[in-house]
Structures are given as structure tokens and as C-alpha cells.
Amino acid sequence: MRKLLFVLMIGAAEMLNAQTWVQKASCPAEGRYWAAATGNSTHGYAGTGILSFEQFTSQQQDVYEYDPLTDSWTALPPYPGGVREGMAAFSIGERIFFGFGTPFIQGSNLLYEYLPGTGQWEQRASCPMATSHQKGFVIGDHFYIGPMDLGGEFYRYTASTDSWSMIAAFPGIYRNQQMVFSAGGMGYLGGGGSGFGTTEEWYRYDPVADSWEPSGSLFPNSDQSSATTINGIGYVYNVGGNGNDVYRYSAALDSWEWHGSYGDIRTPNGCFFTIGDKGYHVFGQETQGAQNVSVSKLWEFTPGSSTAVAEASAQSVVDLRYAGDGSVWLKGRAPLTHADVLDIVDAQGRLLYSRSFAVGAVVDVQLRSAALGAGLRVATLRGSGWSVKVVLE
């Protein structure tokens, strides 16, 4: 099967130092998916979920604490709200919260905090609206979750006052099982499943202005992927399009950078979370033969780094999109302000394709390995100062 990978580069070539995945001790729990996980600076917390789609009442309430220093797990008191799948887990500072989810069909509005000092759970204020299979992001002292309904209702939990309030309605289509993270004081929400299938819309929330606006899209998306924030940067483990890749979000460019492949075989419906300055992925499903098997594996993710010199804002020039046939489209976001030429070359600099664009034209080019061959290809719009590196396999 052909696989297409791209990294957006602005001006100077971008060098990605290798990220690493290392398998750690598996959680001492039955394999599951639609679980919940979060972490603070020292420990991770994971649990609940459902064991099997065939066992539609196999929801769980067990929760475990992970210590990365000793690579060991400890069983905690079970979640006091009962068995759950599709919960939301989040951390505000060092504080750990689990809430929402469903025992079967009907959502919950309960919220509990786990207190490591006492080893006990304490109930916190319930959200005004119940939900399940929704994910939220944290900005400062606040946790945001939604959309709760077709009207886009979105709620904010303030940890210091243990209270809930409604924020500006989410403007996109209703979805659940979305990807969420925060970066640069903003919240990001995208992907997920709607009544019309999966969606590739992404939105950015500004808590100061209490407003939403469209954000750079990631293609293809799914309702089985997961995201987390590491060192203030958003990362997505994207399984859309049968993928198994990690992408990093650039807030400055409002675009996504491919950041390598996941350390194990494709594992949708798992939990991607953060402890300190590293990411972790636990639970999910693997395809073994003709079956989807729930797992309890834990993998540790250490991000690489990148450096780039920005010469132009790519977000005003081009999007990269996967097409259903496996090709990649270069889609202009605005008409060109001057005549320009698009060149596509191979790794040795040999020209494979060239096309002129007049003033006012919009870039709209499809890249296929059948026409351009397999391997590294670099597309450059000469006058606008951007280039796109595409690997065709």
C-alpha cells in the first residue's frame, strides 16, 4: 500500500531530530479501549474503558498509577462513579481529574479528583450537562469540554473555585472522539466523528476573547486518534487513513509537521498523554489477523526537535491534503499576488514537473507517485518563499 508523508518547510530546509519510542511496562489490566489517561509532572493515571465491542457491557472502573522512574504500575481505588467508557481525564497543575463517560449509552456529568496524598477520590462539582466520548483541553486553571450537543454548547471548569460556566458555542459541526490539546494559551480541537462520518475540521479557542476560529487542518483525520501537549507543543497520534504517524502542530505557522511513526503497530482508540516532558501511549486496539484485540501496552515518546527559518507565511499560501486515492493535493488558500512558477524536483535536484501560475491564480496541483515516481520530492513556489517536502512510496 502506498503511503504519503509530508513535512511543511518555510524558506530554509527543516531538520527533524529523531523522536524516539520506547516500550515500557504494560499496565497490569485487561486490554481495553475508549479508556482515559492523564499525567502530571511525576506520574501517569490511566484506566476505565471497555474491553470488547462484542462484550458491550464490559465497561471497567479500575484505575492505575504509573511511575516512570521505576517503570511500574500501582492499582488505585476504582473510579467511584462506576464503570465507564469514553471518560475525560485531565490534569490542572499537579491535580488529577476523571469525569464524564458512560456505563452504557447514557452519558454522565460526574467529576472526581484523585488525591495522591491520601490515595482517595473526592467528588467535585458536576457539569451542568452530561456527555461521553468527549475530550477537553486545559488552559491555566481551566478545563474546557464540548461540544455537548448539536448547538455547540461548551463548558469550562475552574479548579480553584470548583465551578462550571458556559463559554462561546463551538462553531463547527457536532462531533465526539475528537483530538484536543492546548498550546500558546489557546485550545485546539479537531477531527472526531459526526453524524456524517469523520470530520477534518480544526478550530482554535481564544480564552481571552472567548471566541473560536478555524485552525490548520490535519488530513486525514479520524475518530480513533489521540493528542496531547508536550512542552507547550501539540502532538497528534494520527491513525486516520490507516496511518500510524505522529504530527506536531506549529502554532506560528498554523500548520502540521510529520514527526515520525508510532513505536508499535497501528493502535487506534488508545490514550496519548503526558508525564513531565515526555508523551505516553497506553491501551487501544491492534489488528491481529481478522480480529481487533484490545491491549494494555505502554510506549514512551520523546519528541525530537526542529529548526526552521520562516521567510513567508505558508498559511496564507497553501494547504496539503490527502485525497481518497492516496495522492497529495497542494491547495492554495488565496489567489497569488504575482506570477509564479511551481517546480517539483527529486532528491538529486532533477526537475520532474514545472507549472506557471498567473497573477490571481490559485495553486491547485495533485501529486501522484505514478507520475512523479517514488521517493523524496520537493515542491517549490519560487516567488512566495515556501517549499513542501513530500515522500511518495
N, C-alpha and C positions, 0 to 999 in steps of 0.2 A: 504494500500500500504506500502511495506517495505521501510524503509528509512535508509541509511547507513551514518554515520558520523564518521570522524576520526580526531585525533589530533596527529601530529608527535611529539615524545618526544625523546630527546637525553640524555642518561645516566639517570639522576635523573628524577623523575616524575615531570611533569609540572602542576602547579596550575594556573587555569584561574580564576581571579576575575571577577565577573559577569559584563558584559556590560549591559547597560540599554537603552531602547527605551521609549520615552515619546511623546504622540501625542500633537501637538501644533496647533495653529490656522491655518485653511486651507487657502490656497491662495484664494483671492476673485476673482477668474477667473473660467471660464468654465473648466471642467476637460479635460485634454489633455495628449498626449504622444509625444515622439520624440521632447521634448522641450529642453531648455538649462538653466543651472543654475550654478552659481559660488558664491563665497563669499570672503570677506577679513577678517580682524581681528574683525570687529564690525557688519557687515551687510551681508545679502544674497541678490542675484539678480536672478530672475527666470522669464521665460516667453517664448513667441513664441510657436511653436509646432503645432500639428494637432489634431482636436477634434475627428475625427472618420474616420476609414478606408472606411466606406461606403460613407462618405462625402469627397471624395478625393480632393476636393478643399476647405477644411475647415481649411487651414493653418492660423495661427494667427501672429500678430505682437505686442501684448500687453506685457509689462514687468512690474514687480513689485519688490519692495524693502522690505525685511523682517528685522525687528529689534528684535533680541532675548531678549533684556532687557524688552521690553514691549509686546512681543509676538503679534506683529501687522504688518500688511502689508500696503504699500502705493503704489498706482498706479503711474508709471513713464510715461514720454512721450514715445509713441510707438517706436519700433525699426525703425529707419529711412530708412533702406534698403528695407522695405516692409514685406509682410507676409513671414514666413519661417517655415519650419520643418527641423529637422536634423542639427541645428546650433551647433557651438562650442562656449562655453563661458569659459573664463579663467581669472585668476587674477595674476598680477605680482606686488608683494608688496600689496599696497592698491588699485592699479588701476584695473578697471573693463573693460573687453573687450567682445564683442559679434561679431561673424562673420560667414561667410560661410552659409551653408544651402541651401534650395531650396524652391521656391514658388510652383513648380510642375515639377519634372523630372530634369530640368536643374540646375546645381549647380551654386553657387555664389563664388566670390573671395573677396567680400567686407569685410572690418573690421571697426568697430566703437568702440570708447571708451566712456563709460558713466562717466560724471564728477559730482559726488555728490554735489560738492560745488556750481555749477551753475544749477544743475538739467537738464543738456542738454547733447546731444550726439555730438561727434565730429568724423568726418571720419578720419581714419588713412590709411596708405599705403595699397593698395590692394595686395594680394598674387599673385604671377605670375601664379598660376593655381587655377581654381575653383573646388569646391568639396561640397559634402553634406554628412551628416550622418557619418562624420569622427570626431574622438575625439583626443585631443592632451594633452601633459603634459608640465609642466613648470619646468625649472631648472634655478635658479637665475633670470637673466634679460631676459631670452629667453623662447619663446613658440614654441613647436615643433608639427607639424601635418603631417599626412600621414598614410599609403601610398596613394598617389594621383592617381596612375594608376597601370597597370599590371607590369610596370618596377620598381615599388617601390619608385618612386620619393617622397622625404620627404623634408619639408621646415621648416626653423627656422625664427621666428620673433624676432627681437631685439627691445625691447621697448624704450631703451634710444636713439636710432637713428631712430626709426620708419622705419625700413628697413627689407627686406626679403632676405634670401640666401638659397641655396640648401645645404643639408648635404648628408652624405653617404646614398645610396639607402637602403631601407628596404629589408632584405634578405628573408623574409617569403612570403607566398602566399598573394595575394591581399585580403583585407577584409575591411568591414566597420562595424559600430556599435560595435567597439571593446571596451575593457576596458583599461584604461590608468591611470597611476599615476607616481609620482616621489618619490624617497627615496634614501638617502645617496649620493646625487649628480648624480644619474642615473635615466634614464627614463625607464618605463616598459610598454609594450604593448602586449596584448594577447586577445584570444577569438575573437568574431566577426563572421560575416557571409561572406562567399566567394561564388564563383560560384559553388562550390562543397558542399555547406552546411556550417554548423558552423565548426569552427576550434578550436583546443585546444592548438595551438602553442603559446608560450610566448617568447618574446625577450627583452633583456636589451640593452639600448643605453648608451654608454660612450661618453659624450660630449668632453672630453679632447682628447681621441684617435679618435673621430669621427668614431666610429665603433659599430657594433651590434653583439650580440652573444645570443644563445639560453638561456632561463631562465627557472626556475622551473615551470612546468605546473600545472594548476588547472583543475581538472576533476569533473563533466562535465562542459564545458563552454557553452556559448550561445551568440547570438547577441541581447539579450534583457536585459543583466545585466549592472551594472554600478560600477564605482570605484571612490575613492577619496583618498587624502593623509591627515592624521590627525596626528599632532605632529611628522612629519617626517616618518610616517609608512603608507604603502599602505593597504587599505581595499577594498574588493570587496563585493558588494551585489550580490550574485550569484543565478540566477533563473534557471540555466541550469538543465536539468533532472527533471523539475517540482519542483525544490528546492526553498527554501525561507531562505537561510542561508548567514551569513556574515563570510568571511575568512580574516585573517590577514597575510600579507607576512612578512617572516623573511629573510631579506637581508643576514644576517650572514650565514644562512643555505640554502639559495636559495630554500625555501620550504614554504608551506602554512599551517596555523593553523586554524582550525574551531573556530569561535569566537561567536557562538550563532546564534539564529534565528532572522529574521526581526520582528519588533514590530507589524506589521499588517498582514493581509492575503497577499499571494503572489502577488506582484505588479511589473510586468515586464515593461520595456520601460520607467522607471522613471529617475529622476536625483538625483544622490548621490553627495553631495558637502560639503564643509567645511566652517564654520564660526569660527574663533579663534581656540579653541581646541576641538570642537565638530563637529560631522557629522550631516547632514540633508538629508532627502529623501523627494522629492516632485514630484507630478504628477505621471503618469503611468496608467496602466490598471489593473482592477480587474475582475476576472471571477465571474459573478453573474448569477446563473442559466446557461443558454446556451449562454449567451452573455458576451463579453468583454466590460466593462464600463470604460470610461476614468474618472480619479479622480483628485482632486486638494488637497488631504490631505498632511499635512506636519508632519513628525516624526523627533524627535531629538535623535541622537545617541551619547551616552557617552561610549567610549571604556573602557573595563576592562584592566587589566594588567596581565602580565605573568612573571614568573621567571623560568629559566632552567639552568642546568649545562651541558655544552657541553663536552662530552667525545670523540666523534668521529664525523666526517663529514658525515652526512646522505646522502648528495647529491651525494657522491661517492659510495653509497651502494644501495639505494632503492628508487623507486617511488611508490606512491599509486594511483591506477586508478580505477574509476568506470567502470564496464562493463555494456553492454546493458541490461543484465538480472538482474541487481540490486546488483550483488556481487562486492567485492573489490579484486583487484589483488595487490599483493606485487611483484613488478618488479625490479629486480636487475639492476643497471646501469653498473656494471663491474664484471668480474669474482672474486670470493673470493680468497684471497691470502693465506688462510689456511683453513683447515677443520673446519666446524662449525655445530651447531645444532640450528634449529628453533623450539621454543616452543610456544604454544598458550595456555593460561590459562584463567579462568574466574575471576570474581571479588573476589572470595574467594581463588584464587591461585590454584584451581584444574586444573591439566593438561588435556587439551582436545585434543591436537594434538602435535606430535613431528616428526621432519624430519631431517635427517642428510644430509649435503652437503659436497662433496669432494672438495679438492683444485682445483680451476679453474672452479667450477660450478657457475652458475648464479641463484640467487634467482628468482623463478617464481612460486608463490603459489596463489591459488584462495580461498578466504574466503566466505563461504556461511552460512547464518543463518540456512538453512535446515540441515546442517551438524554440526554446532557449537552451535546452539541454539541462542535465542535472549538475548540481554543484553551486558554488557561490556566484551570485550575480549582484552587481551594484548598479542601481538606477540613480541617475543624477540629473536634476534640472539645473542647468548651468547657471542661469542668472539669478536664481532665487536662493542659492546657498544651502540647499539641502541635498542629502543623498539617502538612499534606502538600501540596506544590505539584505538580500533575500537568498536563502538557501533552498534550492529546489532539489528534491530527492525522488 
